Amino acid sequence: MVIVSQQRDLKRIQGEIARGVGLTLEGDDLWSSGDMLRSRLMDQNSCILIILDDVWKALELEKLGIPSGSSHKHQCKVTFTTRFQSVCEEMKAHKIMEVGTLYEEEAWILFRQKVGNSVDNPSLLGIVKEVAKGCKGLPLAIITVAGALKKHKTKRSWNCALEQ
């Protein structure tokens, strides 16, 4: 999973994907690095899901080294999140699924389910609820944040999460 954001840095995105599949890219040329990454992603012996989160402008997947299109017989799939329908269209998304935000109570229920026992500690309950509210009802944010904090039992770690 790579967070793209507004200040997209193609070399960083490419590097994070490469590291995620155990590949070290050499050199500064985006295209040659993309060729190395593409070879690794098209390996028939692996199933890879690439999640590009918070895409603001269309990305050239081929330039990055991410195989796209249905003509390839590879096990690499790409999912991306964006706030803009136009990005989906420009990137020729096969399936578009609109996900709205959850109501506060629904968000809290989902967060509680994903975070587990931490909500049972009365001394943490207030800060846990604040972290949940910080996810602003976004399901992917709730699942990601709650999953990351599932094993954290100290108020300090929850305060750090709230600040971030």
Backbone hydrogen bonds, N-H to C=O, Kabsch-Sander energy under -0.5 kcal/mol:
donor,donor_aa,acceptor,acceptor_aa,energy
2,V,51,I,-2.9
4,V,2,V,-0.7
4,V,53,D,-3.2
5,S,53,D,-0.7
5,S,54,D,-1.3
8,R,6,Q,-1.8
10,L,8,R,-0.6
13,I,9,D,-2.6
14,Q,10,L,-2.6
15,G,11,K,-2.4
16,E,12,R,-2.7
17,I,13,I,-2.2
18,A,14,Q,-2.4
19,R,15,G,-2.7
20,G,16,E,-1.9
21,V,17,I,-1.0
21,V,18,A,-0.9
22,G,19,R,-1.6
23,L,18,A,-2.9
25,L,23,L,-0.6
30,L,28,D,-0.6
33,S,29,D,-2.3
34,G,30,L,-2.1
35,D,31,W,-1.9
36,M,32,S,-1.8
37,L,33,S,-2.5
38,R,34,G,-2.8
39,S,35,D,-2.0
40,R,36,M,-1.7
41,L,37,L,-2.7
42,M,38,R,-1.8
43,D,40,R,-1.2
46,S,43,D,-1.4
48,I,46,S,-0.5
48,I,75,Q,-2.4
50,I,48,I,-0.5
50,I,77,K,-2.9
51,I,49,L,-0.5
52,L,50,I,-0.6
52,L,79,T,-2.8
53,D,2,V,-2.9
53,D,51,I,-0.7
55,V,81,T,-3.0
56,W,5,S,-0.5
56,W,54,D,-0.5
61,L,59,L,-1.2
64,L,60,E,-1.8
65,G,61,L,-1.3
66,I,61,L,-2.9
72,H,69,G,-0.6
74,H,72,H,-0.6
77,K,48,I,-2.9
77,K,75,Q,-0.5
79,T,50,I,-2.9
81,T,52,L,-2.3
83,R,55,V,-0.5
85,Q,83,R,-0.5
87,V,84,F,-0.8
88,C,84,F,-1.1
89,E,85,Q,-2.0
90,E,86,S,-2.7
91,M,87,V,-2.3
92,K,89,E,-1.2
93,A,88,C,-2.5
97,M,95,K,-0.5
98,E,96,I,-0.5
100,G,98,E,-0.5
102,L,137,G,-2.9
107,A,103,Y,-2.9
108,W,104,E,-2.2
109,I,105,E,-2.2
110,L,106,E,-2.4
111,F,107,A,-2.7
112,R,108,W,-2.8
113,Q,109,I,-2.3
114,K,110,L,-2.2
115,V,111,F,-2.5
116,G,112,R,-1.7
118,S,115,V,-0.8
119,V,116,G,-1.3
120,D,117,N,-2.2
121,N,118,S,-1.0
124,L,121,N,-1.7
125,L,121,N,-1.2
128,V,124,L,-2.7
129,K,125,L,-2.3
130,E,126,G,-1.7
131,V,127,I,-2.3
132,A,128,V,-2.3
133,K,129,K,-2.3
134,G,130,E,-1.8
135,C,131,V,-0.6
135,C,132,A,-1.1
136,K,133,K,-2.0
137,G,132,A,-0.5
138,L,135,C,-2.1
142,I,138,L,-2.7
143,I,139,P,-2.7
144,T,140,L,-2.4
145,V,141,A,-2.9
146,A,142,I,-2.7
147,G,143,I,-2.0
148,A,144,T,-2.0
149,L,145,V,-1.8
150,K,146,A,-0.6
150,K,147,G,-0.6
152,H,149,L,-1.7
153,K,151,K,-0.5
158,W,154,T,-1.5
159,N,155,K,-2.5
160,C,156,R,-2.2
161,A,157,S,-1.9
162,L,158,W,-2.2
163,E,159,N,-2.2
164,Q,160,C,-2.1
